[in-house]
Amino acid sequence: MKAMRAAGEPRLGHEQRMLVVDAASGELSDERVTSLAIHVRPGDVWVLNDSATLPASLAGRIGDTDVELRLSGELSSGRWRAVLFGRGSWRDDTDRRHPPPRVSPGDTIALGGSLRAHVERVDPRSARLLEISFTPRGDAFWRALYAVGQPVQYSYLLRELELRELSTAFAGRPWSVELPSAGRPLTLERLRDLRRAGAAVVALTHAAGLSATGDPALDALLPLPERYDIPDATAAAVMRALSERRRVVAVGTSVTRALEGSFAAHGEVRPGPGETDLRLGPNTLRRVSCALFTGAHDPSSSHYELLRAFASSRLLERASRFSAEHGYLAHELGDSWLILA
Amino acid sequence: MKLEGKKVIVTGASRGLGRALSEVLAERGAEVVMVARRAGPLEDAAAPLSARGLRVHTLAADVGARDAGARIAGAAHAMAGVIDVVIHNASTLGPTPLAALADTRDEDLEAAFAVNVLGPFRLTRALVGGMVQRGSGVIVHISSDAAIDAYPTWGAYGASKAALDHLSRTWAEELRDTGVRVVSVDPGDMDTEMHAAALPDADRATLAKPADVAEAIARILEGDAPSGSRVRVRS
């Protein structure tokens, strides 16, 4: 099957395409994101992930060896889960990067400036999955991270992107180690369109994790547990919509994980912080979200499996084929799919 | 708006009005992220405030750098939490003594616009979407009378401040009915290092104290200056 090409630079504005995938009728409709609001039903609740993207890629050295440390998620203040990569740059496919040197608890990774990562634990499932603590801590940690960290890049990019380009228009607290990319096409103008069409647009914060680790065994475990925070107003809007049988539309699989994860744990979408290890897939019982606005993804990507929570493999394959044949661009910076389940 | 508990970014916070604003706002219960180019003077400005138990954070960054908006916004959110207010106070005069336009290099004009116009634009862009989503936020641009009146040798600075005022009004128009307020404040002539660099012979007794101007700006924040307005501080 012909694969979609990756977007090597961010698709912008009016060039942003949108395939509407109707799971009930099996129909596909080739549109632009500028017409997103025609799909709003008054009373819809659209849920965004307002997490900003961290400069989560850190160049470092262990002894004489160059490494890259990618943050995966914050465990507690100053302590993080992280993935170690060997020599090479973002231009190399993560699967072809040199393996990282073996590290043990007590080892230190020098990361530029005063920033250092201290290995606390090596995960038994993958030698490159680490629990680390940083020095310095507190504000000094954040200053150092923002001074030397770069956003995680992708091997299909035409040029290295800056943090501002790997951000959504409505980003707040920086919790995600990669861009929560589904929301990238949603400019303030698009969000205004949604509201004018009668939707409530609310947000939660979900710490989107790494999309690739270069270790097949570790990739198979993705996504790792991720934390989220659901504001009172968002939880209330979602629960009210459910009780009144109005639609909840998730912008991105990270939002789906937070909403469905919270419901699975509590029997409701509960306000406040939480963590979820929910893995979306064909067997996911969706109890909150009935539509998904997401990036266009190939069947080969890990993301694709998650979409099966919303549509059958057969329909998704047709959507992929249609997208490839009609010049859609895939991955984080590409075109969009709106899956109406 | 009540300043108690609000999270505020102040740029140009190591000296002059920015330093005074950081102090006045923190005294009123705000949590302030102080931003300035050089870490040393910034820490010197923040240390006495922290020592008094005021809640301040420091972040060394050059607002004129292209990726600065996203980086300042991200680090500020990480340190202080969701940002409610940004005060774009950092600005540059360019080389002093000030020169007539005919003697101004285009690099100097570019630098003035990078810090005085593009810097605030980028940082606002990185913050405003979240403010709109939450339905509240305040954006303050520190302007100058040089934005209105044309003074010989103040061309680069004045043109950049006029552009900043225009950005301020345009943001306000575009953010109508979102709950986000945008105002421009002309602080008047103050007794600061910047003023001394521009007009070394000025009679300092005639110049306003930054602390008094900062108090006036705090009252503007607490009051209800309409979005899109340009407020002159009289002290």
Interface residues (C-beta under 8 A of the other chain):
Chain A: L48 D50 A52 T53 L54 P55 D139 W142 R143 L145 Y146 A147 E162 L163 R164 S167 T168 A169 F170 A171 G172 R173 P174 L188 L191 V201 A203
Chain B: H57 T58 L59 A60 A61 R66 D67 G69 A70 R71 A73 G74 A75 H77 A78 M79 G81 V82 I83 R122 R125 A126 V128 G129 G130 V132 Q133
